[in-house]
Amino acid sequence: MAVAGDSPAEGPRLYLIAPAAFGHGDPERIARILEGFDVACVRLALATGSEDDVARAADALRPVCYAHDVPLVVADHYRLVPRLGLDGVHLSDGARQVREVRKVLGADAIVGAFCRASRHDGMTAAEIGADYVSFGPVGASGLGDGTVADADLFAWWSEMIEVPVVAEGALTPDLAASLSQTADFIAVGPEIWAAADPEAALKDYFAASG
């Protein structure tokens, strides 16, 4: 299984980020989402850095994802990928570790790289083995120095680079709609988990990106 590949003609596919505070009811919620939506990949990205917490969450989420033939990747903990039977890793530090991680995990694992709003970092990650590059935040988030990955970056990438690109961070349905012709994947997570009804919130993103 791989997240890489051309997006469908109707627009980008959904890339689901699991709740940062993963709880007992979350596997069931995610299962309902995978049953109801075309999700390309699920990312496990816990707020805690504990490997034990990551392992427990992965054990709960892995059978849900595999039952729906959806790849499951973990944020940053690439050395846990083989042990936990995961499909790959999402690296949050851009191109810095891509080459090393590719050697460790091999050619079949998914290796994604979050490159903030840096074209240079994105191109480097793509050249040295990333399966996808992620840019963000797309909307105003109040984090970092306030730099956003704007529409021009995604338009340039879609025209110049073949490696798939993910849009993430402070997304709104309107922003998702504006990227429907240039992003291969739209990553949502905190945006829907904060809602009273995450599945209903996700419908807005699904409709906007289609």
Wavefront OBJ file of the C-alpha trace (Angstrom):
o trace
v 0.000 0.000 0.000
v 1.195 3.505 -0.733
v -0.136 7.003 -0.362
v 1.858 8.139 -3.370
v 0.206 8.470 -6.770
v -1.811 10.821 -8.886
v -4.872 12.310 -7.270
v -8.200 11.430 -8.867
v -9.627 13.709 -11.504
v -12.301 15.028 -9.146
v -9.757 16.534 -6.759
v -7.392 15.720 -3.880
v -7.944 12.756 -1.597
v -8.351 12.995 2.154
v -5.431 12.277 4.471
v -6.669 11.780 8.028
v -4.616 12.779 11.082
v -5.726 10.850 14.170
v -6.459 12.748 17.407
v -3.360 13.955 19.223
v -4.875 12.760 22.517
v -5.802 9.291 21.300
v -8.551 7.710 23.424
v -10.491 4.466 23.737
v -13.321 5.585 21.475
v -11.131 6.857 18.669
v -10.615 3.572 16.776
v -14.405 3.258 16.409
v -14.736 6.873 15.272
v -11.968 6.440 12.735
v -13.509 3.177 11.530
v -16.766 5.013 10.784
v -14.844 7.674 8.873
v -12.979 5.074 6.825
v -16.271 3.390 6.011
v -17.909 6.611 4.915
v -15.124 8.515 3.151
v -12.371 7.919 0.614
v -9.342 8.268 2.899
v -5.907 7.776 1.348
v -3.844 7.480 4.542
v -4.090 7.793 8.323
v -1.354 9.413 10.405
v -0.823 8.650 14.063
v 0.569 11.828 15.605
v 0.283 11.863 19.377
v 0.928 14.921 21.502
v 2.929 12.726 23.872
v 6.360 11.584 22.773
v 6.111 8.325 24.699
v 6.895 5.276 22.581
v 4.652 3.180 24.837
v 1.715 5.492 24.114
v 2.457 5.356 20.396
v 2.613 1.558 20.502
v -0.716 1.249 22.333
v -2.438 3.621 19.923
v -0.899 1.895 16.903
v -2.049 -1.511 18.148
v -5.599 -0.188 18.460
v -5.637 1.637 15.126
v -3.701 -0.782 12.910
v -6.478 -3.392 12.500
v -8.997 -0.639 11.739
v -6.853 0.765 8.948
v -5.916 -2.626 7.522
v -9.561 -3.721 7.478
v -10.249 -0.797 5.159
v -7.012 -1.164 3.160
v -5.802 2.265 4.282
v -2.091 2.801 5.081
v -1.176 3.826 8.615
v 1.906 5.972 9.167
v 3.375 7.349 12.377
v 4.756 10.827 12.971
v 8.538 10.817 13.427
v 8.980 7.494 15.300
v 10.381 5.726 12.261
v 12.237 3.068 14.222
v 8.867 1.821 15.524
v 7.531 1.211 12.011
v 8.825 -2.368 11.561
v 8.109 -3.372 15.156
v 4.530 -2.115 15.072
v 3.760 -3.326 11.566
v 3.062 0.161 10.223
v 3.254 1.309 6.620
v 5.651 4.188 7.077
v 6.495 7.481 8.698
v 5.706 11.181 8.391
v 8.812 13.231 9.206
v 8.125 16.652 10.693
v 11.623 18.052 10.134
v 11.575 18.291 6.348
v 14.334 16.668 4.310
v 16.779 16.287 7.211
v 16.228 12.577 7.871
v 14.714 11.340 4.622
v 17.825 9.664 3.257
v 18.635 7.876 6.527
v 15.032 6.798 7.097
v 14.727 5.428 3.572
v 17.811 3.274 4.197
v 16.396 1.997 7.491
v 12.856 1.282 6.286
v 13.582 0.200 2.729
v 11.983 0.992 -0.583
v 8.471 -0.246 0.212
v 7.781 1.946 3.256
v 5.977 5.261 2.942
v 8.236 8.179 3.829
v 6.617 11.604 3.907
v 8.252 14.920 4.758
v 6.660 18.051 6.202
v 8.553 20.979 4.704
v 6.585 23.932 6.088
v 6.566 26.506 3.275
v 10.035 25.844 1.871
v 10.319 25.021 -1.822
v 13.975 24.185 -1.371
v 13.336 21.760 1.479
v 10.485 20.201 -0.453
v 12.569 19.683 -3.581
v 15.410 18.211 -1.528
v 13.064 15.769 0.221
v 11.576 14.710 -3.111
v 14.987 14.221 -4.695
v 16.355 12.009 -1.902
v 13.448 9.641 -1.582
v 10.292 11.094 -0.020
v 7.062 9.545 -1.316
v 5.205 12.761 -0.638
v 5.939 16.276 0.554
v 3.630 18.166 2.895
v 3.396 21.952 3.115
v 1.703 24.020 5.793
v 0.198 25.575 7.658
v -2.104 26.578 4.848
v -4.144 28.907 7.030
v -3.338 31.339 9.836
v -2.538 29.275 12.918
v -0.726 31.555 15.338
v 2.155 29.090 15.417
v 5.775 29.701 14.450
v 6.586 32.932 12.690
v 3.237 33.183 10.949
v 4.492 32.030 7.540
v 1.865 30.115 5.578
v 2.139 27.788 2.594
v 0.185 29.829 0.072
v -1.677 28.877 -3.084
v 1.248 29.903 -5.294
v 3.479 27.279 -3.670
v 1.021 24.484 -4.428
v 0.420 25.749 -7.962
v 4.163 25.836 -8.637
v 4.693 22.391 -7.133
v 1.871 20.780 -9.123
v 3.306 22.203 -12.336
v 6.990 21.488 -11.705
v 7.291 18.450 -9.407
v 5.884 14.937 -9.854
v 6.093 13.851 -6.201
v 2.629 14.170 -4.608
v 1.971 17.120 -2.332
v -0.149 17.315 0.821
v -1.771 20.501 2.139
v -2.192 20.665 5.902
v -2.460 22.946 8.893
v -5.265 25.375 9.832
v -7.313 24.265 6.856
v -10.854 25.457 6.268
v -13.280 24.083 3.685
v -12.758 27.250 1.638
v -8.983 26.776 1.663
v -9.443 23.130 0.713
v -11.593 24.209 -2.209
v -8.978 26.732 -3.337
v -6.371 23.941 -3.489
v -8.559 21.392 -5.235
v -6.659 21.712 -8.515
v -3.126 21.774 -7.109
v -2.908 19.568 -3.999
v -2.883 15.776 -4.275
v -4.007 15.293 -0.681
v -5.789 17.422 1.923
v -4.749 16.516 5.491
v -7.294 17.177 8.211
v -7.245 16.271 11.867
v -7.391 18.969 14.548
v -9.860 20.848 12.347
v -12.494 18.111 12.678
v -11.681 16.634 16.097
v -12.433 20.002 17.696
v -15.958 19.902 16.244
v -18.960 18.510 18.114
v -19.544 16.092 15.225
v -16.226 15.254 13.495
v -17.882 13.198 10.761
v -20.220 16.043 9.849
v -17.276 18.456 9.835
v -15.343 16.142 7.558
v -18.207 16.160 5.057
v -17.564 19.874 4.500
v -13.902 19.201 3.648
v -14.809 16.259 1.449
v -17.324 18.346 -0.482
v -14.920 21.271 -0.795
v -12.029 19.225 -2.115
v -14.094 17.272 -4.626
l 1 2 3 4 5 6 7 8 9 10 11 12 13 14 15 16 17 18 19 20 21 22 23 24 25 26 27 28 29 30 31 32 33 34 35 36 37 38 39 40 41 42 43 44 45 46 47 48 49 50 51 52 53 54 55 56 57 58 59 60 61 62 63 64 65 66 67 68 69 70 71 72 73 74 75 76 77 78 79 80 81 82 83 84 85 86 87 88 89 90 91 92 93 94 95 96 97 98 99 100 101 102 103 104 105 106 107 108 109 110 111 112 113 114 115 116 117 118 119 120 121 122 123 124 125 126 127 128 129 130 131 132 133 134 135 136 137 138 139 140 141 142 143 144 145 146 147 148 149 150 151 152 153 154 155 156 157 158 159 160 161 162 163 164 165 166 167 168 169 170 171 172 173 174 175 176 177 178 179 180 181 182 183 184 185 186 187 188 189 190 191 192 193 194 195 196 197 198 199 200 201 202 203 204 205 206 207 208 209 210
